[in-house]
Each structure stands twice: as C-alpha cells, then as structure tokens.
Amino acid sequence: ELNMVGGDAYKRGGRRPESEEDLGSGGIVEEDSGTLFGFGETNASSSGVDGSSSMAPMGVFRRRVPDKKKATESLDYEIAEHSVYRAEQAKRATWHQYRYLALKWALALVVGVGTATTAFLINLMVENLAGLKFSWTIQAMASSSAGAYFLYMIFNVLLVASSACIVTYFAPQATGSGIPEVKCYLNGIDLPGILLFRTLVGKVVGSVGSVAGGLAVGKEGPLVHTGSCIAALLSQGGSKRVHLSPKWFREFNNDRDRRDLVTCGACAGVAAAFRAPVGGVLFAIEEAASFWRPQLTWRTFFTTAVVSVTIRALMNACKGESDCGFFGGGGFIIFDINDGQSEYWIYELLPVLILGTLGGLLGSSFNYVNGKLTQWRIKYLYKNHHSSRRHVKVIEAMLVAFITSTFQFCLPLAFSCRECDPDIATCPRPAGVHYGNFVKFTCPGDNQYNDLATIFFNTQDDAIRNLLSSEMEQEYSPTALVTFFCFFFVLAVITYGISVPSGLFVPSILCGAAYGRLVGMLMTSITGNAEIKEGTYALLGAASFIAGAMRMTVSMCVIILELTNNLSLLPLVMFVLLVSKAVADLTGILPIYDLHIHIKKIPLLEHSSERYFRHLSASDAKSKTCVQFGRVEKVGFILDVLKSHTHNGFPVVEAHPTDRVTNETSTLLGIVLRNHLLVVLKKKISFMKDPSEVVDPVLAFQYDLTEFTKPISSQGVKLDEIRLTDEEQNMYVDLKQFVNTSTYAVQEDMSLAKVYQLFRGLGLRHLCVVPKATGVLGVITRKDIVPEHVEAQYPEVKHLSRTNSYGKLSRSPSFGSFSKTKDLGDSLIGTP
C-alpha cells in the first residue's frame, strides 16, 4: 500500500480526480462563470467565489473544485537527487563552488541596483505627472473653479484608465499590491504569471498611472512585487522572449535558489520604497518569507544596502530645481519625518494606549469591509463573460477615479480658510509650486491657506509629510481631520481591489495619521505642554493603523525609526504597535494580505496547523487512490497516465521476491516528477526495446539538468509537444535514474500536525504515506551526524572536511550542494 498526502498520485486504473494535483487537499475555488486566480485575465478582485458562500470574520471560505485546464502548482524547494543531478554534480570542476557563490552575490547586487533604479524611475514619472497636473489645475483655478475641476478630474481619470487598461488587457497579475502573491510564492506556491516580464512591465507602468492619478493607493506594495519580478527574471536568465545567456544561470536550476533570490527582491522593494535597508530585511522575515536560512540574512542585507546607496546616488543627480523636471523640486521617495518631540512623559502612555486600541479596531474594520466589498465584486460585478468583464473593470477604475477626484477638489471648497503663522515664511505655499505644505487653494487672502486642501488636494506622499509636520500648532482643524479620515477611509476601502496596482502602506499611514493628529491636538490642549508635538501622535497613529490592518510590528517599528531617525520614540512606537496588533488579533479578522489570500483560495500553509490536526493522522489526509509506476514501464503507458491525470508526482515502486525479514514484495524507490517525465519522453534517449536491458550510467551525462527545471510562473515542457510513433510507444524506460531517491515518507499513523510541520518546515511538495514498518535497520542520533564522528567512521572523506580542505569541497550551505572531486567522481553516479 502506498498513498500520498495532498492527492498528488492515484492508483492505476482509478478514476480521474475531481481536484487538481497539489491542490487536492488545498481546495482552490472556482466559479462556473469565472476563472481561477492567475489564469486568463483574472486578478485579485476577480477570483471565483461560490455565490452561496459568505465570508466569516476569520476569512474561512467553503472550498470548491478548481479549473481542470490550468492549476496552481507547488514548488520543489527540496532538490530532486536523481542520476541526472548526480551526473551534473560530477561534471562540475573543483572551482565551481567559487563561481556559484560569486554568482549569488553578483545577482543580489544586480537585483538591488535594478530595483532601486526602477523605484527611482517610478517616482520620477509620478512626480512629473502629478506636478504637471497640479500646475495646470492651479493655473485654471485663477479663471474658473469649475474649469479647474474638470481639468483635474479628466487628468486623473485618463491616468487611471491607462493603468487599468494595461493591467486588465496586458498584465492581469499586476493588479493589487502584489505582496500576497509574493508571499504565496515564498510559501511554495507557483501562481501562474505573477513573476513574468509582462507582469513587471504592467506593475511599473500601472503604478505610475494609479499613483499619479490621485487614487488612495501607494507604490510601496507594488515595489515589493517589482523587486521580486526582477529577481525572478534574473534567476532564470530573463523571459522566454528576452533570454540571456543560459550558461551564467545554469547554477540556479532549482526552486530553492530562485526562492532565495526572490526573497532578496522583496527586501529590495521595501528598502527602495522607504529607504529602510534593515526594515526591508525584517519585512521579509516577518511578513513575506516562509523559509529562512542564516546565509540568506547576509545576502538580503547586502541587497538592501545596495538599494540605499543606489537611490541616494540617483537622488543626488536631481537635487537642482530643474534637473529632473518637477521631481527636482519635490521628489518624494523618502518620507522626510525628522521633526518631533525628543522626549515623552509617563502620562502619555494612556493616549498611546487609546491610539493602539483605535488602530486595532479601525484596521480590522478596514479589512472586514474591504473583504465584503471584494466578495460583492466577485459575486455580482465580475460574473459576466471574460470580454465584458474586462470592460467592467476598466469602467469601475475610471468611476473610482472620478469619485476620488470629486472629493479631493470639492470637499476643500466647503471649508473656510485659516490664517498663517507670521513666523513661517513658507505659509502659504508660493504660487506655481505643486508640492509642500499650507496649500492656498481658493483662499482670497495673501496670508491664508486651506487646511483640508493641504492634505486632500495633494499627492499622497506630500499629504503624509504635511500630516506629520510639526511646523505649526493647530495647523489643521478637528473638523478637517475628521472629514479627511472618514472620506479617505472610504476611498481606500473601495480602491483596494480594482484592477490597478495599489499599495496599502500609504492609505494606512494617512488614515492613522489623521486620527493620531486629533489625539495629539487633544493632548496639547489638555496638558498645555508645548513639548508635545501633534506630528508625533500622527506618526503613532499611522503605526497603529498599519499594525491593525497588516499586523506588522517588528519590521514596521524599524522602518519608522529609520524614517524618523529618532530613537527616543522607540518605546512609544513599540507600545502602540503591540497594543494595536493584540486588539486586531482579538477581533478574529485576518490581516489584509492573508484575507485576500483566503479570498483567492490559495492553499497557503500558515505558521501553525489547526488544533484538530493533532487528532488526525497521515492516513486520514492521504489520497483515496494512488497511481504508481514500476521501475521499468512502457512508454505508451506513461504517456497515457500523463494524459489522463494532471498530477505532478508519481511514486515509483520496484517489485522483488518476498523479503524474508520484512515480508515485503515491493520497495519504494522514490517519486518521479511530471515535468521530468515529459523531458524524458521528449528527448527519447532513454528508451529501451528490451525491459530487461541494463541502463548505462553514462546515459545520465547526456541530459542537461536545466531541462528538468520549470520556468517561474509558467509551464515547462507541455504534453502537446510530445510526438511519439507507435514503435516508440512500445519501448520501455527505466525510471530509477529519474527518481528522487531522497523522497520523504511517513508512516500512516503519524499525526497530521507533524505532517503539516514537515511540509511547512522543509518546503515539501509530495509526501508518501507508507504502512507501518515491520523492521528497524538502526537508529540515528545527534552524535551520529556530527562531522567528527562521521570522519572517524570513514577516514577516506576526512580530507574533504571543511576544516581540513576548505578549498576543495565546502559543506557550507552558502556554497550550495557538494561539488565533484576526483575521489568521489565514481560514487556520484547511481548504479542501476
């Protein structure tokens, strides 16, 4: 008896399963009229959800049958150790380990420079487009407010429409933040299309349109996705159409190395958005990555340091007022938050506690309402045919842009002007300048400004700086702050989910800073302490909302410290983050990214399993039936199985006479992957006429290991590419040379919680469930795998030790797999 956890293999002659390969127990959902997330033009806001299902506060949804044609696949983070892999290891020269290590660091350098340059170009284009928009609008306001409104609205609608068209028709996976998709990839799920070159183009161009178009979105989340796309493309030598020389990238022929580089790209995206290198590394550890190795810490930190240096160099090139257009005067890559109170008092812990509670409740409310709205979009708005659905998405984005522009322009008209502080030379903002504080808007006086227009009729980054400013006491009226929070909260809720690239960091910061500044105003009026700054409480409010919506604590704390350069605020920031996260967790509502992952029905493995997993066993979760290959199989039968089943892994079992000790008549050799079988069938060099023919070990050297590697976010060798004659289908293949001999297997009575930990901790894709063993060969303890003990047992390998011969062969994980030496050359090739 042999079964597999996850429904990945089926018994010979069994019926075709209802669920897809790696999703057999994962349950990705698909509606009849829709498409599965990641296929066609579906995006974050159009994933299929059962019309009769309702979203529980925890984000748990009823599972349904996925699409048969295309399925989300798992990644092989464990290297398949078959004969071709061993042959590749044997062919490598002794200096290979140095080239391998140098390539890792070189690609980390390129990822850092590429992500920083892309972030700079995005900001450059956004600032110039926004500067042009505000300059034209301010000029038009001199003659007609109505004409200025129509100009402002049309400009925004056209920018957002261009972004929506690019995403909807060209790069559907570029929609949304991108952080949930990157998180899923780093968890071991290869969603189709999320890391392709066209997704990168759509993300960059779409971000420019959505941010410059004035939507309640940011570019920080899309920058994480952008950095990951750059890293993914570099790890495999570019895209299919623009492919770089594969010789330089042959080393990255496994998903584990590619995962590490994508992790570097995600860190680079955060570092580029906030210029916070340490915060970028901590973001990946806390939020994005599911697997972490000590060696990865150094490379990610190196990548973020490169990002910081590159952005600083690029910004220095645009220091002048006219060096880079409007960007030279108002570049806003960095949130310049360097003013604020230098100390705090014990009685301030109470308002900070209130801020943390508000942040947890409001952040969770944001997640809940946005999740409900996303479900409504799926159930009613996106239920039409694909072609009409695309038009609906574009029209929806344009409608949101129209509503946003109307609020931004018309609401400040309802507020009276405020008098400037005579001691502030920049109040009001000089005429013709599109950035800065104290926006005059329609105020008639020369010493007046409109407080709501200062934060509403502005770019989102300028609004953040204005809210966190401590230049003037009572700079904003309570009515303006309440109005801004209410309307911007609504705009952020309806905007996240439309078909444009949209980040959530900026909306979260703005919402939190609004009610945080209100609490700061209350504190200054009650205590009369002039040292208490309203901008400091705005910063704490922003931190509380982020912790409530995203549940980020450690990384956000470090990012805030890197932005403010004020260590004295560390206790207050830590306190408000902890309170906000605790309150949000008590509501039972998932973090925003996890919530959308659940809405898309992606089988993400969380950090811990459900409690009831302890009461189930591996036998309870295994597939009902299991198809398995013998060691030698007919080519035609293998082809038929691949046509009738869509699964990506098949156990290979070798029959033999009854063992006297175990009474077994068969032995599990391991698992052979579907894409490996397709390569074997396509190349045809392993076909045999006689099933008893002995396989030449040298045959493994005729394969290229890179052929067995599937491209990221796309398919490898397709079944339609296999062309076999009747004579070839009657030939045989010895599958032992393509079987992963290091396949993991567990006994049928193992706790399902332990099985979950194996999948989550080792990044497994398949796990065989076998009957209880009838005999024991021995026991391995910690002492048995200590290098000194092994070298004492086998003196012939002592000269290969890391301490004795570091230059010849390194066992350090940072160098990757073992390299070939002349002494081990023969043993690296498996015998038939």
N, C-alpha and C positions, 0 to 999 in steps of 0.2 A: 504494500500500500504506500502510495506517495501522493501527497497533496501539496498545494501551495497557498500561502496566505495572500489574499488580495485577488483571488480569482484569476490568476495570470496563466494558468495552464489547465487543460481539460483532457479528459480521458479519450483515448482513441475511439472514434465512432460515436462519441457523445454529441448532443445537440449543440447548436451554436448558442453561446451565452447571450443573455439579454443586456449585459453590461460590458463596457469596453475593458480592455486589458488592465492597465494599472488602476483603473477606476472601478474595478469590480466591487470593492467594498468602500470605495470613496464616494460614489454617488454624485457625479456632476449632473446638474439638472438641465433639461432642455424642454422647451415648449414646442408644440407641434408647429406653430406659426413662426417660430423664431429660430435662431441658430445658437449653437453653443458658444460661450465666450471664447474668443480667439479665432473664430472661423469667419470667413467672409468679411462682412462689414460690421460685425457685432462689436460693441465696445463695452466700457464699464457700465454704461447706463442701459444697455440693451441685452443683457444676459437673460436667458429664459428662466422664468419662474412660474411654477404652477399657479394657474389662475385661482385655484381654491385655497392656496396656502396663504398664511398670514405670518408676518414677521413677529416673532416673540422678542421681548426685550433683549434676550441674550443673543439674538441673531441666529437661532437654530431654525432650519428650514427642512421641509419634507423633501426627500430625495426622489429623483425620477430617472428615467432611462436616458442616457446620453445619445448623441448622434453617432450612427454607425460608421459614417464615412470618414470622419476625422475625430481624433481623440487626443486629449491632453495626455502626454506621456511623462513617465518618471525619468529621472536622470540616473546614470550609473556612476555614483560617486566612489564605489568600490571598483578598482581596476580588475578587469577580467583577465585572469592569469591562465591563458591557453598557450598552445605551442607557438602560435604566431607571435604572441607577446614575448615569449622566452627567446624566440629567434631574433626578434628585434633587439632585445637586450644583449644578446650575444654578438650582434653585428656592431655594437657601439664601441668606439675606441675608449681608451682609458681617460682621455681628456674630455670626454663627453660631459661629465658632471660639471665641469667648469663652464662650458658653453651653456649648459642647461640653466645653471644658476645665474649666469650673466644675462641670459635672455629674459629670465623672470624680472630682474631688476630693470633691464632696459625697457621692457614693455610697461612696467609700472611707471617709469619716467615718462614714456610717451603718453600713457593714459592721463597722467597729471597735467602735462602740457596741453594735450588735446582738450581735456575737459575745461581747463582754465581759459583757453582761447575761445572755446565755444561759448562759455558763460559770458566772457567779455563782449563777444560779438552780439549776443542776445541783448545784453544791457545797452550796448551801443545803439542797436536798431530801435529798441523800445524807447530809450530816452530821446532819440532824434524824432521818432514819430510822435511821441507824446508832446515834445516841445513844439513841434510844428502845429499840432492840433490846438494846444492851448494858446499859442501865439496868434493863430488865425481867429480863434474864438474871442480872445481879449480885444483884438482889433475890431471885430464885428460888433462887440458889445458897445463900442463907442457910438455907433449909429443906431443899432436896433437890438434889443434883447431877444426878441422873437427870432430874428435872423441868426443871431449868435447861437441860440438854442438849436435851431435846425441844422446849422453847420456842425455844431458839436455832436449832435445825435447821429447825423448821417456819417460823419467821420468814424465814430465808434462802431456803428452798425456794419459799415463796409469792412473795417478791420476784423471784427468778429466773424463776419460772413466768410471772409477769406480763410480764416483759421478753421472754421467749421467745414468748409468745402475740402480743404487739404486733408483734414483728419477723416472725414466721412468717406470721401471717394478715393483717396490715395493711401493713407496710412491709418486704418481704423484702430490699430493698437496704440496709437499715440494719444488717445484721449485720456482725460483724467490726470491724476497725479503721477501715476507710474510706480509709486512706491509699493503698492500692494502686489503688482506684477513682479517687481524685482525681488520682493520678499518671498514670493512663491518660488521663483527660480532658485534662489539661495536655499530654499527649503527642500529642493529636489524635484520641482515640477517644471517641466519644459512646456510652457504655454506657447502655442503656435504664433509666430510673428512678433513677439514682444521685444526681441532684440535684433531685429533686422535693420538693414541700412535705410530702407524706406521709412521705418518707424523713427529712426534717428532724424531723418530729414523732416518728417511730419512734426516731430516733437519740437525741433528748433524753430521752424517757420511758424508752426501753430502757436507756440508760446509767445512769439513776438506779437502776433495778431490779438490774442486774447488779453495779454497784459497791457499792451498799448491801447487796446480798445476800451479800457476802463472797467473791465469786469472785476467782480470781487474775487479775484484769484491772485496767486503769486507764481513765481517761476522757480521756487526752491525745490518743490517736489519734482517737476519736470526735469530739473537739472540732475537730480539723482538718477532718473531714468536715462537721461542723456549720457551721463558718465558711464553707466552700465552698458549702454549700446556701444559706445566707443570701445570699451574693454572687450566686449563680446566679439566685435568685428576684428579687433587686433589679435585675439586669441586663436582665431581660425584663419587668419590671413585675408581678411576682407570678406565681401559678399560674393555671391556666385557670379555676378556680372563684373564686379571690380575685384578680382582676386589677385592678391600679392603673391610673391614667390613662395611656394609652399615649403621650400627647404628650410627657411628660417623659422617656420612654425610647426615643424613636424613633432617637436617635443611636446607641444600642447595637444596631444591626441587623446586626451581623456577628459571627462567632465569635471574631475576634481581640480585640475589645474585651471580650467576655464572658470570654474566657480570662484576660485581664489582671485583671479584677475577681475571678474565682475564685481567681487566684493571691493576691490581697490577702486573700481569705477564709481560704485555707490558712495564710498567715503569721499572721493574727489568731488562728487556733485554737491554734497553738503558743505565741504570746505570752500568750494567756489561760490556757493550761494551766500554764506555768512562770513567767509574768510576766517574760519574757525577750524584749523587743522586738527586739534585734539578733539574737538566736538564731532568732527566728521568720523574719526575712528570710533569714538564711543557710540555714535549713532548706529553704525553698522553692528557693533557688538550688542547693543540694547534692543534695536528695533528690526534691523534688516536680516542679519546673518543667523542661520540656524546651526552652523558648524564653524568652529573656530580653532585655529592652531596657533601656538606661540609664534611660529615663524611668520604667520600672516600679520601679526601685530606690527612687526618691523616694516614690512612692505607697505602696509596701508598708511602707516605714519610717514614713511618716505614719500608716498604718493601725495598725501595732503600737504606735506611741506613744499613739494614741487608746485602744487596748485597755488599756495600762498605766495611764493616767490614770483611765479609767472604773472599772477594778477597784479601784484604790486608793480612789476615792470611795465605791464601794459597800461595801467592807470597813470603811471608817471609820464607816459607818452601823450596823455590827454589832459595834462594839467592846465594848459592855457585855455582861455575863454573861447577861443575859436579853433582849437587844434582838431577837435573831433565833432564839429557841429554843436548841437545843443548839449551833447554829452560832456564836452569840455567844461561847461559851466555847472551842470547839475548831475553829474554821474552819481548813481545811487546803488552801486554794487554793495557797499557797506552801509549798515545802519549805524550812523555815527552817534552813538549813545555814550557820551563821555562826561556828561554833567549830571549831577545828582548829589544827594546828601552823602556825606562822608562818614556819618555815624548814626546810630539809632538808639532808642530808649526802650526800656522793658515794656512800657505800656503800649508800644507799637505792635506787640505780638497779638493783641486782640484784633485790631483791624486786619492784620495779615491772616489770622485765622478765618476771619469773615471772608476775605478775598479768596482763600483756598476753598472754602465751602461753596462760595458762588461759582468759582471756576469749575469745580467738580460737577455741580448741578447743571450749569449752563452748557458746559462742554458735552455732557451726556445727553442733554436735551437736543443739542445740535445734531449729535449722531443719530438719535432716535428719529427726529423729524426728517432728516435727510434720508435715512433708510426707508422710511414710509414713502417719501416722495419718489425715491428710486423704484420702489415696488410699483407705485402707481404708474410711473413712466413705462415700465415693462409690461404691465397688465393692460393698459389702455392706449398709451401713446405710441408704443413701438410694436403693436401686434399686427400691423399691416404687412404687406408683401415687401421684400427687400428693397425694390426700387423706390417705392413710395416712402418706405421708412427712412431712406437717406434724405429725401426732400424734407420730411418732417423734422429730422434732426437739425438740418440747416436752418429751417424756419424757426424752430424753437430757440436756437442760439441767437438768431437775429432778434427775436422777441425779447429775450432776456437782456440783450444789449440795449434795446430801446427802453425797457423799463429802468435799467440801471442809469442810463444817460439822463432820463427824465428826472429821476430822484436827485442825481448829482447836481443838476443845473437848477431845478425848480425849488427844491427844498430850501436852499440858502436864501432865495428871494423872499421867503416868509419870515426871515429873521432880521432884526434890526442891527445896525452897525454898532461897533464898540470903539471906544476911544483908545488910542495907542498910548503907551507909556513914553513920556518925553525922553527918557534916558535910553531908549532903544532906537538906535539910528536906522535899523532896517525895518521899522514899522511905520507905515505899511510897506509891503513889498514893492520895490521900484517898478515903474511901468515898463512893460515889454519883457519882463523876466518871468519865466514859466515855472520856476522852482523856488522853494523857500517857504518861509513862514509868513503869517499875517497877510492873507490874501485880501486885497481891497474889494474885488468883485464889483458890485454896483454901488458901493458907498460914495456919496457925493463929496464928503469932506476929505481934505488932504491928510488928515491925521486920524483916519478911521480904517477899520478892517472888519470883515465878516468872519466871525469865529467858526460857523458851520462850513462855510466855503473853504476855510483853511484846511479842513480835514476831509471834506467831501469833494470839492471841486479841485482835485489834485491827483497826482499819481499815488498809488498805494504806498510806495516807499517814502515819498515825501510826507504823506499823512502819518506814517509811523514816526518819523523824526519829529513832526510837529506835536504829536500827542505825547511823546516822551521828552519834549523840551521843558526846560525849567527856566526859560529866559524871563518870564513874567508871571506874577501871581494872578490867579483868577483870569487866566488867558481865555478860557472857554467858560461859557455859562453852563449851569447844570442842565438847562433845557436843551442846549445844543448837543451836549454829550449824550443825554438820554435819547434824543431824536436820532443821532448818528448810530448809536448802538442798536436801537430797535430796527431801523431800516437796513443797516448794513448786515445785521444778523440774518434778516430775511433774505437779503440778496445773496449772501454766502450760501445759505441753505439751498436756494433754488439754482444757484450757478454750478455747484459741485455735482456733476452728473451729466451735464450737457456735453455735447461732442466737441469739446475743445480741450487742449492741455490746460490743466488747472491745478495749482498747488494750494495747500491748505494752511501753510505756515503764516502767510501774510494775513489772510482773513482772521485767523485765530489771534494773531498779535493785535490787530486793530480792534476786534471785539473786546478782548481782555483789557487792552489799554484804555478803552473808553470808560468802562465801569471802574477800572482801577484808579483812573484820574478823579473820578467822582468821590471815591473813598478818600483819596489824598486831599481833595478840597475840603471834605468834611473834617478830616484830622487837623488841618491847619486852622480851620475856623473854631474848632472846639478847644484845642490846646493853645493856640496862639503862638506856637513855636515856629519861628521864622526859618529854622534849620530843616524843618520837614519840607521835602520837595514833592510837588504833585507829580512830576515826571517819574520819580522813584516808584510811587504807587502805581503809576501807569505801567511801568515795567513789570512789577509784581503781578498786576492783573493779567498782563499778556502771558506771563509764565503760568499762571493758574489756569487760564483757558486752554493753553496747549496741553498741559498735563491732564485736564479733564477730557479733552477730545481725543488726544493721541496717546495718553498715558506714558509719555516720555519724561523721565526725571533726571537721571544722571547726565545724559548727553545734553539735554536742554539746559541744565544748570551750568555746564561747562561752556556751552555756546554763549549763554548770556554773559558769563564772566569774560569771555574772550571779546565780546562786543563792547561791554561797558568798561573793561579794564579797571574794575572797582571791586577789589576783594572784600572790602568792608561789608558789602551787601550779601556775601555768601550765606550767612546764617538765615537771613530773611528769605532768600531765594530758595534755599533748601527746604525751609519750613513750609512755604506756600506750595511748593511742588509736591511734597509728601502729603499734605492735607488734601490738596486737590485730587491727587491720584486715589487716595484712600476713599474719599467721598464718591468719586466716579465709579470706583470698583464696587462700592456698596449698592449702587443703583442697579447693578446687574446688566448694564448695557455695554456692549463690546466697544473697544476702541474703533475709531472711524475706519482705519485700514483693515482691521480684522473683520469688521462688519461688512465691508464691501467684498471681501474675500468670500465670506459666507453667502452673500447675495449671489455671487457668481458661481457658487457651488464648486469651488476649487478644493480638492482634498488636502488642505494644509495640515501638517502634523504639528500640533501645538507642543509647548514645552512639556506638558504633563498629560497623561491619559485621563479618561473618565474614571471615577471611583469604581464603577461596576465592572471595569476591566479585570479587577482582581478576582472576581468570581467566575470569569470565563477562561477558557483555555485556548491554546492554538488550534486544537481540533474543532472548536466552535466557530472559528473565523475562517478556516481554510475553505478552499473552493469545493463545491459539491462533487465535481468530477475532475479528472486530471488526464490530459493527453501527454504522453511521454514517448520519446524516441528511443529506439535501441541504439547500441553503439554504431552498428552499420545499418543504414537504411537506404531504400531505393529512392533515387532522385525524384521520380514521379510522385511517390507518396509524400515526400517532404513538400513538394510544390502544392499538392492537394491540401495538405494541412495548412499551409500558409494562406491559401485562397479561402479556405472555409473558416479560419479563425483569425482574429485581429490581434492576438496577444503577442507580447514581445519577448516572452521567455518560455522555454520548454525544457523540462528535466530530461536528461539522458541517462538511461539505465542499461547496464550490461548484465546479460543473463549468464549464469555459470552453473555448474553442478552444485548440488546441495552441500553447503559448508558443514563440516562435522561439528564445529564449535557453535556456530550461530544458527544453523539450520536454515540459512537464507539461500535463496536461489537466484538472487539478483543483487547488484551493487549500484548505488547512486554514484555516477561519475561527476555530475555537476549539472549546470544549466547552460544551454546554448541560446544566445540571443537571436531575435528575429532578423535584425539588420546584419548580423554575422552570417546567417544562413543565406540571406539574399546576395551577399558578396560572394559567397562560395558558389552559389548557383550561377551567378553572372560570369565569374571568371572560368569555371569549368575545369580547372587544372587539378582538382582533387577527385574527379570522377574515376571510378574503377569498374571494370567489366565483371570482375570476379569478387564476390563479397568476402572471400577468404584471403584476398590479396593483402600483403603486408605493406603498410604505408612507409615510404621513405622519409626519415626525419628531416632530410634536407628540403623536402617539399614546403615546409613552413617558411623557409627563407624566400620563397618566390612570391609571398604576399607582402603587401605594404600595409603596415599597421594603421596608417592614416585612412585606408579604405574602410576600416571597420568602425571609424568614428563618424557619428551622425552630426551634421551641422547644427548649430544652435538655432532653436526656434523654427526649424524647418525639417523636412524629411530628407533621409539619405537615399539609398537605392530603393526604387519603387518596384513593386511587384510587376507592374506593367512593362518594366524594362527587361524582364527575364524572357528570353527566347530560347526554347529547348525543343529539339527534334524528338521524335518518338524513340529513336535509338538512345539518345542521351537520357531520356526519362526512365529507360530500363536499366541504366547503370546505377552504381552504388557509391555512397560516400561514407567514409569513416568519420563520425562526428567527434571522436575523442580528442582529435587535435584542435577542435574549435570550442571545446567545453571549458568553462571556467572551473578549474579544479579547486578553487578556494571558495566554492559556494557555501553559504551558511545554511545550516539545517538545524531544526529544533525538534525535540520530542513532542508528541501530540498532547501531552498533559502539561506543557509549560504554560504558566499564567499569561493571559493575553496582555496584561500590563507589562510583563517582561518582554514580550514580543514587540510591543509598542516602543519600549526603550531601545531595543536593538535597531528598529527602523529609524527612530529619531536620532539616536546617538551615532550610528555608523553610516547613515545615509543609504540604507539598503533599498533595493528595488524589488527583489524577489527573495522569498524565504521558504525553503522546502520544509514541510511537516512530515516527519517520519515516525514509524511506530516506536514503541519503547525498545531500547537496545537490550539484547539478551546477554551481552558480554562486555567486559571492560578490558581495554588494552593497557591502560595505565592512567596515571593522574599527573597533571602538570601543576606545579605550584609557582609562586613568585620567584623562588630561588632558581628554578629550572630554566628560566629565561633571562637570568642575569648574564651579561656577556662573559664575565669571568668564568662562570660555571660552564657555559657552552664551549668556550675556548679550551677549558681543561678536558672536556669530553672529546673534543675534536681539534687536536693541535694543528691540523693542516690548515685551519682557517684563521689561526691566530695572527698571521702576518697581514691579514685583511682588516684587522681591527682598526677602529677609528683612532685609537691612541697610538698604535704602533705604525700604521701605514695610512695616514690621513690622506695622502696624495693619491693613492692608488684606488681606494674604494671608500666611499663615505656612507655610513649608515644614517647620517643625519637626515631627517625628513625634509630639510630645506634643500637638499640636493636631489630629492625625488627618489626614484627606485634604484635598486642596486645596479651598478654598471658592470660591464663584462671585463673579466681578466682572463688571461690565458689559462690560469689554473682552474677556472670554473667554466670554461667555454663548453666543454663536453656535457657537463651536468645541467646546463641551462636548457638543453633540448630534451623535451619529454620523449620517452621511448613508447612505442606503440604497445 
